[in-house]
Amino acid sequence: MNRYPIWKYVIIVIMLLLGTIYSLPNLYGEAPAVQVSPGKATVKLDNASLSKVESLLQAEGLQAGMIQMEGHSIKARFDDTTAQLKARDVLEKAFNPNPAEPNYVVALNLLPRTPAWLQALHANPMYLGLDLRGGVHFLLQVDMAGALTKKADVYASDLRMALRDKNIRHGGITRNGQSIEIRVRDAATLQAAQNLLQDQFPDLLATASADGSDSKLLLTIKPEAARKTQEQALKQNITTLHNRINELGVAEPVIQQQGLDRIVVQLPGVQDTAKAKDILGRTATLELRMVDESSEGRAAEVGSGPVPFGSERHLDRNGQPVITKRQVVLTGENLTDAQAGFDSQTQEAAVHLTLDAKGSRIFRDITRDNIGKRMAILLFEKGKGEVVTAPVIRSEIGGGRVQISGRMTTAEASDTALLLRAGSLAAPMDIIEERTIGPSLGAENIAKGFNSVIWGFLVIVAFMCIYYMMFGVFSSIALGFNLVLLVAVLSMLQATLTLPGMAAMALALGMAIDANVLINERVREELRNGASAQAAIHAGYDRAWGTILDSNITTLIAGVALLLFGSGPVRGFAVVHCIGIMTSMFSAVFFSRGLVNLWYGRQKKLKSVSIGTVWKPEAATTPAVNAH
């Protein structure tokens, strides 16, 4: 009656082993480390950089517990903060000989002490949130006026092209702040311009007025369009920050909107506020411009003449100057995707770009009018532009799909696609609040959270063992298994544990033991009704299952609601809460019944079970079943 088939015990053993292995990394803690990351989007680290780090540390007598390339950064782990700080200074001087022009970010960080054999099994600890690990917190103010000004620049450029296409002559287009002014000489031209604006630029509000013998149109962005532009600017900035910070290997950064024009950025494990600012400063602006192919431009490019009026000098990846026109053809706003691939004809490495509808139209016109000329793709970081690539336009390109190829390796094509895909900031941002949470405070929070979970666990175990005797022992073992399984699942999912998450973990213990209380009381009820010991165990588990399922499903619904509609700490609580419910159903019912079946199921003539004193209503002082 109370026997498990072998395959069920095999499942229990496998789950126990997996739970133990994947929860173990959380016991080793974290060690101070130094992280070297590219300080510019066009700079990258390779195996030669890794060898350089190793030799520099070895020359200074600094023993690193681990040095590895992870993602786009190099991380070196040390035993104490003294070695960490000294290593940071050594690497900073070596990688950034000119502090005014840093090419790399050398930052303090924290790395797990997980042994190599566990890492080989892909067993990693949970990520710790800012409140447990320490790190930096920034509140960024998005310059919404700057977003509207940038949008007005785009409108002005589009207007010039549209008026030229329609052969509408004008006296000049100028932008003043967030407004655009078009000068025209006669009423017919004014009417044609107004018709064009009505057809192609519905988001602009036009006001006509006389200006001496001429007329002018004053264009402003409509309030609805301005609000939409601001919302899109905020979303694009958040996406760009995600892309840039994720490339730097910061574990589980928190980047979320706060209010209408603010963004919260939390970087757990990063202890250096100045370096964290450098990480945020990596956000870049993408622009496409035509290369100045005039004789003056070519002379300036080879260094034998000044830069022509209306053009600028920028350097490419190899340090060679490229003279580009100031007029921006396209920006990162018009780029929807960038993927590395190969040229279908030459089989050379290439980058395939996908433009939106507006960008496709502009690009088609530009390539049609500039065949045989070069177009430069520039990445502006911290006010300085760098030419990513400057390919020659071979033919008119329509359809919104663009290919960049020529003298690129596969790795360079992949890097270029990554840079272009990361996007650009739609509006400038300023840091209006910064806060550093030290690792000592994080360690204190971990200790308090750990103690709350352990003491809660021990008190529950003591109560269950006293009140339910042997069945209480089984329930306590199942509760411990549930805790191990919960930690293992969170670690395998690489979830971020915060203080609210630890609170949810303590709550999960209480909810998990509640299922065992229901089972034990059901077994007692069957014994009071005169059932045999084996029948009471069987009926107790079967009849309690429905109640356990109903209660856990309703609680899970509440947890899913918190997960869907909550944010920040609430979501962290909800994740642990929902996973804890599912692991508790497995441990409290399936695992604990396996223990009971293993202990009592093999006894054919079972006369009593150790489940505490079973009181009968009619004879409260007489135990119905022996208590051990």
N, C-alpha and C positions, 0 to 999 in steps of 0.2 A: 504493500500500500504506500508506504513512505520510502520509496527507493528512487534514486536518480539513475538513468542510464549512463553509461560511461561517457558518451559524447557531451553530456551536460557538465560533468566534472572536468572534462578536457577544456571546455569553454571557460569554466571558472579559473582553472590553472593558467590558461593563456592570458585572461584578463588580469589576473593577479601579477603575472610576470611583466606584462606590458605596463600596467599601472606603476609598478615598482621602478622599472627602468626609466620611464619617461617623467616620473616625478622626482627622481634622484637629483637631476641637475640643479633643482631649486635649493638644495641643501649646501651647495658649495659657495654661494655668495658671489660677490663681484670684487674685482681688483682694479686699482687705478691704472689708467692707460693713456697713451697719446695717439691721436688720430691725425694723419696727414691726408688732406683732401685737396683736389684742384681748387684754386682760388679764382680761376677764370673758366668759362665754359669751353674755351678752346685748348685748355691745358689738360693733359691726362697723365696718369701714373701707369707704369708698366713694371715688368720684372727687374729692369735695370734700376728703377726707383726703389724697389724692395731691397735689392742688393746694397744700394747706397745707404738706406736706413740701417741695415744690419752692420755695415762696416763703420758707420759713424758712431753707433752705440758701442760697438766693440772697441773702437779706438779710445773712447772715454771711459772704458771699464764698466759700462752699465750692462747688467745682466737682465735681459728681457725674458719673462716666462714664455712669451709667445709673440712672434711677429708674423703677420699674415696679410695677404691682399684680400680684401672683402669688398666686393662691388667695385666702386670707383675710388676707394680709399685704402690706405695702409694703416693697420692698427698694431701697436706694440703694447704688451701688458707687462706690468711691473708688480713687485711685491709690496712696495710702500710708496707714499706720496713724495718722499724726498727724491727717489730715483725718477719718479714721474716728472717732477718739476725740472730736474736737471736735464732729462731727456728732451723735454719740450724746448728748453733754451738752445740745446745743441742742434736740434732739427730745425728750429726757427731760423737760426743763423745760416745753416747750410742751404736750406731750400729757398729762403728769402733774403739774399745778400743785400738787396736794396729795400729797406722797410717801406719806403714811399711807393714802391711798385711791387707789392706782394703777388706772386704767382700761385702760391699755395696757402692753404689754411692749416695751421698746426694748432690743434685744440686739445684740451684735456677732456678725457672721457672715462667711462667705466665699462669694463668688459667682464663677462662671466668667467669664473674659474673652472668651468666644466672640463673634466678629464677628456683626453683625446679619444679614449675608447667609447665614451658616451657620445661625443661629437660624431664619431664614425657611424653611429646608429641614428644620427640626426636627432638625438635627444638634447634639447636645448631648454633652458629655463624660461619661465614666463617673463614677458617684458614687465617692467615695473613703471608705474606712472610717476609723474613729477613729485607727488607727495610722498612716495616711498623711496625713490631713487635719488632725488635731488635733480637739479638742472636749472634751466633758465626759462623765464616767462616774459613774453612781450605782448604789449597791446599796441597795435598799429592803427594809425589814423589814415584812411584813404582820402587822397585829395580829389574830391568829387569835382571841384572846379577845374582841376587839371584834366580830368577825364572828359569834361565837356569841351575844354579848349582843344584837346587832341581830336575829339570828334569833329569840331568845327574845321580843323585843319584838313581832315579827310574829306569833309563836304566841299571845302574850297577847291581841293585838287580834283574832285569828281565834277564840280561845276565847270572848271576850265575845259575838261575833256568833253563834257556834254555839249557845251556851247560851241566848241570847235567842230564836233561831229555834225551839229545842226547848222553850221556856218552862220552863227549869230555873232556879229561883231560887237565888241564891248570896249569900254575905255579902261578896263582893268578890274581885277578882283582882289580885294584886300580883306584880311581878317583882323578885327579889332576885338581882342578878348574872345568872347564866345559868340560874337556876331560876325557876319560876312557882308561886305558891301560890294555891289556891282554897279559900275557906272555905264550908262548908255547915252547915246547922242540924240535919238529921236523917238517918237511915240511908237512907231512900228517895231523898232527893236525892243523897246520896253515891253510891248504886248507879247512879242515872241518869247522873250525871256520869262515872262510870267506864265505863259502857257507851258513852257518847258519845266518850270518849277512845279507846276500843278500836276504834270504827268509823271515826272521822274523823281521828284523830291517832296513827297507828301509830308515829311516830318519837319519841313522848314516853313516858317511863317514869314511871308514877304510883305514889306511895307514900302510903297513907292512915295518918293518925294522929289521936289525940284531942287536942283543945285546949279544955280545960275542958268546958263543956256542949256545945260545937260539935265538928265534925270539920274536918279540912283535908286537902287533897290537895297533896302536894309533887311537882311535875313537873320532870323533867330530860330533856335531850336524850340519846337513846341514843348510845353510842359510834360505831356505824356511821353514824348520821345526822349526828353531829357531824363525823366525818371527811369525809363527802360535802359538808357545808356548807363546810368549810374549803377543800376542793378547788375547789368552785364559786366561792368568794370569790376565790381566787387567779386562776382563769381569767377571771372577770369584771373584776378589776382590771387584768389584762394587756390585755384587749380595750378597756377604757375608756381606758387610757393610750395605746394605739395610736390610737384615735379622736381624742383630744384633741391629741396631738402631731402627727398627720398634718394636722389642721386648721390648725396653725401653720406648715406648710410646711417643717419640718425634713427635709432630704433623707435618706432611708433610715435612719431611727432603728432601733436594735437594742433590742428589748424582749423579754426571754425569762426563763423561770423558772429559778431556781437553788435547788436543794434543795426542801424542803417548804413553806417560808414566805418565800422571798425572790425578788425580781425585779431583774434587771439592766437598766438603761436607759443606752444610749449615744446621745449626740446629736452626730454629726459636724458640725464647722464652727462650733458654738456655743462661743465662747471665754469668755463671762461666766458663771461658776458661779452667781452670785446670780440672774441672769435665767433661767438654766436651772431653778433651783428654782421660780421664778415660773411657768414653763411647767408643771412637774409639779404645782404648787399649783392649777392651773386645773381639776383634776379635780373634778367636781361631784356632788352627791347630788340625785336627783330625788324629789320628794314631791308627792302629791295630798292636799289638805286641803279641808274645807268652810269657806266664808266665814262669819264670825259675822254672822248677819242680825238679831240681837237689837237692841233700841233702844239698849242701851249700846254694842254693836258699831258701829252706824251713827253714833252720836254720836262715838265715838273715831275713826272713819274720816274725819269732816269736821273733826276737831281740836277738838271742843268738850267732850270728856270723856276720862276715863282708859280704858286698855285693860282690858276685863273679865277677871276671873280665868278662867284656862283658855284664853286666847286670846293671840295675838301680833300685833304690827304689822310689816308688810313693805311695801316699795315696789314698784310695777310699773315697766315700762320708761319710762313718762312721769314717774316720780317721785311718782306719786299713792299715798297710803297705802291698804293693803288689810288689814283685820283678819281673820285666819284662826284657826281653832281649832287647838289644839296637837295634837290627835289626828290621826295620819297614816292616811289611808284606803288609799292604795296607794303603793308605792315603785317605783323604776326596775327592781327585780328582776322585777316583773310585766309589764313592757312588752317585747314582742318585736320590734316594728317601728313606725316612724313615717314617713309619707310625705306630702309636700305634694300637694294636689289641689284639687278644686272641689266646692262643695255642689251636689248633683244637682238641687235645687229652685230655689235662688236664684242659682246659678252664681258665688257669691262664693268667694274663696280660702279654703281650709280645710286642716286637718291631719288625716289619717286615722291613727288609732292601732290597733294590734293587741295584745291582751292575752293572757296565757296562761290556762289553764283556771281556776286559782285567782283570778287577777285579774278574769276575766270574771264569776265568781260574785259576788265582792265588789262589783264595779262595778254589776252589775244590781240588787243589793239597795240600794245607796246611792242610785242614781238613782231607783229606785222610791219611796223614802221621802223624797226631797228635791226633788221636781218644783217648779220655779219658783225654786229657790235657786241660788246660785252655788257653783261648785267651783273652787278655785285650784290651778294647777300651779306649784309653786315649784322653783327651782334654787338649791341651797345651795352656795356657793363660799367656801372659807376661813372657814367658820363663819357666813357672812352669807347670808340667804335673799333671793331676788328673785322676784317674781311674774312668770312668763312670760306667762300669760294667766289670766283668771278668767271663763269662760263660764257662762251660765245653763243649768241643766238643764231641757230642754223636755219630756222624756218618759223613761220607763224604757228603758234601753239594755242589751240582751243580745247574746249571740253573740260577744262578745269584740272587736267592731269599734266603735271610738268615733270620733266626728267633732268636731273643735274648729273653730268658725267664728265669724264676726262681726267686722266692722271690721278685717280684716287685708288687707294687700296681698299680692300673689303672692310678693314677696321676703320679707316677714315670715313668711308660711306656710312658705316653704322654710327660713328660718333657724330657726324654731321646731321644725320636723321634724328638722333637723340636731342641734339641742340635745338633743331628747328621744331621738333615735336613738343619740346618743353614750353614753347610759347613765349609770350612777352607780357609785361605788366601793362594793363590797360590804363592805369593811373598811378601817379607817384604815391608813395606812402612814407609816413614819418612815425618813428617810435615815440609814443607819448607816455609809456609806462614800461619799466623793466624791473624784474625781480629775480633774484638768485636764491634758490633753495639749496643749501649745502647738503653734502652726503651724510653729515652727522645727524641732521634733523630727519633726513629720510630713514637712516638706520634706527633712530628712536621711534619713528612711526611704525617701522617694520616690527620692532621688538614689541611695541604695545599691541599691534594687530595680531602678531603671532601668539602672544600671551593670552589674548582674549579667546582665540580659537582653541588653544591647548587647554586652558583652564575650563572653558565651556565643555570641551570633550571629556576631560577627566571627571568633572562633576556629573555629567550625564552617565558616564561609565559606572561611577560609584553608585549612583541611584539605581541604575538598571540591575547591577549585580546583586545589590541588597534586596531589591523588591521582587525581582523575577528569577533570582538564583541562576541556574544553569542557562535558562533561556535568556536571561540578562547578559550572560557572558557571550552567547551567540549573537545577540543584538549588538553588543559592544564591538565584537570582532567585525561584524558587518558594517558598523558605523565607521570604524577605522579604515576598512576597505573602501567605503564610499568617499572618505576624505582623500585617500591616496588616488582613487580613480578620478575624482574631481580635479585635483591638481594636475594629474597626468593629461587629462583632456585639455585643460587650459594651456598647458605647456605645448602639447602637440598642435593646437590651434594658434600658438604664439599670441595668445590674448594678452592684453595689458591689464595688470592687476593694480588697483588703486585702493585707497582706504575704504571707500564704499564697497569695493569688491570683496575686501576682507570681511566687512560687515555682512555681506551676502553669504560668505563662506560660513561664518558662525551661525547665521540663520539657517543655512542648509543642513547643518548638523541637527538642529532642533526639529526641522521638518522631516529629516530622514528617520530619526528615532521615533517620530510619531507613528510612522507606518508599522514599526515593530511593536509599539505599544498596542496598536489596534489588533495585530496578529496575536500577541500574547493574551490579551483580554478575551479574544474570541476562543482561544484554546481553553482558557479558564472557564468560559461560559459553557463550552461543550462538556468539560469535566464536571461542572456543577449539575448538568442535566443527566449525568450518569453514563456518558459515553466512555468507551475504553480509551486508554492512553493513545494508541495508534490512531483510532478513529477521531479523537479530539484534535490531534495534530493535523490530520488530513483536512478535516472540516474547518479548523481554525484558519489555515492558510487560504483555502478555497473561498470561504465566505468573507474573509477580510479583503480579498483582492478587489472586489467591486467597489468597496468604500474607499480603498486606497487610490484606485484609478480615478474615481470621481473627484476626490479632493485634490489630487495632484494636477488633473487637467484644468480645473478652475483656477488653481494657483498659477499654472503655466500660462493661462490666458492673460492673467494680470501681468505676468512677467513679460510676455510678448508685447503687450500694450506699452509698457515702460520702454521696451527696446525700440519700438516703432516711433513713439512720440516724444521720448525723452532725449536728452542731449548731455554730453559731458559725463559727470559723475553718475548721473541717473542711468545712462546706458551701461557704464561699467558695472553698476550694481545689477542691472537686469541680465547681463550676459552670464555672470556667475550664478545668479539666481536660477535662470532657466536651465543651465547645464547641471546645476546641483539637483534640481528636481528629477531630471532624467537619470542621473547616476544613482540617486537615492532609490528610485523604483527598481533598478536592477539589483542593488546591493541589499535592500531591505526585504525584498521578496525572493528573488532568484538565488542570491548568494546565501542569505541566512537560512533558507529552506534546505539548501545543499548541506550546510553544517548540521542542521537538525537531523536530516535524513542520514547523514554519515554517522552521527552519534547514536540515534535511537532507531533508525530504520532497520538496522541489521539484527535488532533484538526481536525475536519472534514472539516471546512471551513477556512483553513489556507490561508491567503492572503499575508502574508509577513514573512520573516525570518530575524533574526539578524545575518547577515554575513558581515557587513561592507558595504561600498559603492560599488555598481556594476556599472561600467562605460560602457556605450554603445558607440561604435566607432562613430556613427553618431550624438550623442548628449552627448558629454563628460561631460557636466555640469548637466545633469538631471539624478538623481538616478533612476534606474529601480525598486529597491526594497527599502522599508523603512529600514533605519539603526537606531538602537536603541543605 
